[in-house]
Amino acid sequence: MSKRERKIEAIHAAAAGRFAERGYRGTRMADLAADLGMQAGSLYYYFASKEELLVGIIESRVGRAVESLRAVIDGTGSFAEKVEAAIIGHLRAFQDDADIYSIFNFERLSEISPGLADQVDRPGRDYEALWGRLLDAGIASGELRPDLDTRVTVKAIVGLCNSVLLWYHPDGKRTIDEIAVEFSGVVLHGIVRT
């Protein structure tokens, strides 16, 4: 990793923490620069605006989740194994980058800038499209009901996984992987005893 890439990564990490703590609107570039021990104007060498900084953070972090899910789909294993791996990947990404996913999921960016909201939502739409592809493969293989509404099911699975941002704590009774296995069981088998 080059010196510039390391600096951008440090800026991303500091900004994600600041955005999660104070919100996108409540974060000033000058405050962020002070956190990093930089002159405020120096940040603009790396990012033309606060919007560009946020888009860069989300594209890099959510981009990792998209690539992780793509690798699961393109990999080997049964449908059930792929669903479990995808859920584990989702929850691990949230654990690793909880700050940025909180912004991604809970900030009302469309109220700030519709263009920004559209740019930031794109990786999320890509992610959901990949989940749809996985479910369509499950239907085609006969492992899922043919009448399953994949769009609604994707929203349900992603919403379930996203909920960990609201309640999960790394020091709790269960690890993120244990929770992912439990979620996978709920998704794959429901909660009714058969």
N, C-alpha and C positions, 0 to 999 in steps of 0.2 A: 504494500500500500504506500502510495507516495505521500509526501509531507502535506500536500494540499488535500488529499483524500482523508488523511488523519484529522486535519483541521476541520474539514466539513463534517466528519463523523462526530467530532467533539461539539461543534455548533449544533448539530442535530440533537445530540443527547441533552445538551443544556436547554435548548429551545423546547424539546418535548416535555421536560420536567417543568419548565416555567409555564408553558401553555396549559399543562394539566393542573398546575397549582392555581394559576391566576386567570385562566381562560385565554382564548386567542385575543379577544378585544382588550383584556386587561394587561397584556404583555407589550411592553415597548421595546423596540430594538436597542435603545440606550441601556435599559435594564439588563437585557440579555448580554450586551457587550460588557457591561460591568461584571456580570457573573463570570465571564470568560477572561477577564483581565485585559480586555481590548478597548481600543477607542471605538466609539459608536460608528464612525465613518468606515472603520476597517471591515465591519460586517458586510457593508455594501460591495466590498471587493468580491465576496463570495456569493452574495444573494442581492438581487436588485431591489427586493422588497420583502416585507414580512410575509406576504402572500406566497411569493416564490419559495421562501424558506419552508413554509408549511407544506406546500405541494411537494417539495423535495423530500421532506421527512416522511410524508405519507407514502409517496411512491416507493421510497427505499424500504420502509418497514412492511407495508402491506404487499409490496412487490415480492418480498421474501415468502410471505404466506401463500401468495398466488403460485409461486414457483414450487413450493413445498407440496401444495395440493396437486399441481400438474404432475410432479414426480410420482405421487401416490397413484394417481389415475393411470399413468403410463407404465407403472411397475407391475410386478407379478403379485399374485395372491387372489384369494376369493373376494367376492363382493363384500362380504362381512369384514374381512381383514382390511380391505381398503377403507371402508367406512370408519373402522376403529382407528386406523392410522391417520386418516384425515382429521378426525376429531382430536386425536392426540396432538397432531401438528398445529391445529387451530389454538388449542388451549396453551400449548407451550409458547406459541408466538405471543399470545396475550400475556403470559407470565413474563416473558422476556422484555416486552415493550408495552407494558400496561399504560404508561403515560400517553403514548401516541394513540393507542387504540381507544382510550377514553375520549380524546379529542375527536377522533375519527367517528366514533359512535354517538357522542352526546352533544357536541357543539352544534349550534344552529348556524352553520356556515352560509346557508342560502340567504340568511338575513344580512350577512356582511357583504357577500358578493355572489350573485348567481353563477358567474363564470368560475369563481373559485370553487364553489360547491360542486359544479359539474366536473371540474378537473380532479378534485379530491375524491369524488364518488366513483370515478372510472375504475380504479383498481378493485373497489368493492363489487362493482357490477361484473368485472372479469372473474372475480372469485366466486360469486354466485353462479355464473354461467358454467364454471368448472364443476361445481356441485351438481348442477343440472345434468351435465354430461355424465357424471358418475351415476346418478340415479337412473338416467335413461339406459345406461349399460346394464344396470340391475334389472330393469324392466325387460330389456331385450334378452337377457339370459334366463328369464323366468323366475329369478329370485325375489322379485318384487311384484306386487299386484299390477296388472296391466291398466287398471283404472286409476292409478295413483296420479294425483295432480302434482307434478314435479315442482312447479313454481311455488306452490304453497308449502310443499314439503321442504324445499330448500330454505324458505323463509323460517320455517319452524326449527330446522336444525341449526341454522346460523344464529337465530335468535336465542336458542337454548345455549349455544356455546358463548355467545356474546354476554349472556347474563353473568358469567363468572366475574366480569369486571365490577359488578355491583356488590358481590358478597365474598368472593374468594380471598383468603389471606394465606400467604406461603407458610406461616407458622401454625396453621390450623391442623385439625386431626388427620386430614387426608392430603396426599400429594396431588399435584395437578394430573399426573398420569392415572392415578386411581379414580379421580373424578371423571377423566376422559373415558375410562373403561365403563364406568357406571352410565355415563351419557350414551355411550355406544349401545349398551344393553337396552336402554330405554328406546333409542331410535330404532334398533333392529328388531326388538322383541316386544316392545310396548310394556305395559305394566299389568296386563291381565294374565292371570295364571291359566296356562293351557294344559 
